[in-house]
Amino acid sequence: MEADIARGAYIDPARARITVGEWCHTWLDGYGANQESTVRQAQVHVNRIVQEFGDYPIGSLRPSQVKSWITRLQSEELKASYIYALHARLAQIMTDAIHDGLMVKSPCSRRTAPSVGEQRVYVATTDL
């Protein structure tokens, strides 16, 4: 524990027991300062996130669980951009949990992010 404190990686066990659902609702309260339409969109995303991960302690969520969730979302044939937005929202929420001292590392990364379909090749040209 002392080593974790010294390197800034200590998480109070009582705070680490907060569930993803509890944190999402706290996070939404702070997000309310944004435009109403932005908050509504966040609420839709949070509802999907809580549906999947709401009962998990926030520090117990693993990248493998996020990847499995993304795979299930893709099997529902949701649009790739919507799945990407859900992952981005989860990443945003988890990053804020890190800043609040609830966890050390986010389960979201480029490795867990869904692809958004085929990307167009960029070719630099002087043609207008």
JODAUR-V492772 format. One record per backbone hydrogen bond with DSSP energy under -0.5 kcal/mol. NH is the residue of the N-H (numbers start at 1). CO is the residue of the C=O. Records with the same first field share a line. If there is no record, write none. Layout:
NH->CO  CO
This chain:
5->1
6->2
7->3
8->5
9->4
10->4
15->12
16->12
17->13  14
18->15
20->53  56
21->54
23->19
24->20
25->21
26->22
27->23
28->24
29->25
30->26
31->27
32->28  29
33->30
34->31
39->35
40->36
41->37
42->38
43->39
44->40
45->41
46->42
47->43
48->44
49->45
50->46
51->47
52->48
53->49
54->50
56->53
58->18
59->16
60->57
61->57  58
65->62
66->62
67->63
68->64
69->65
70->66
71->67
72->68
73->69
74->70
75->71
76->72  73
77->74
78->73
83->79
84->80
85->81
86->82
87->83
88->84
89->85
90->86
91->87
92->88
93->89
94->90
95->91
96->92
97->93
98->94
99->95
100->96
101->98
102->97
103->97
112->109
113->109
123->121
124->122
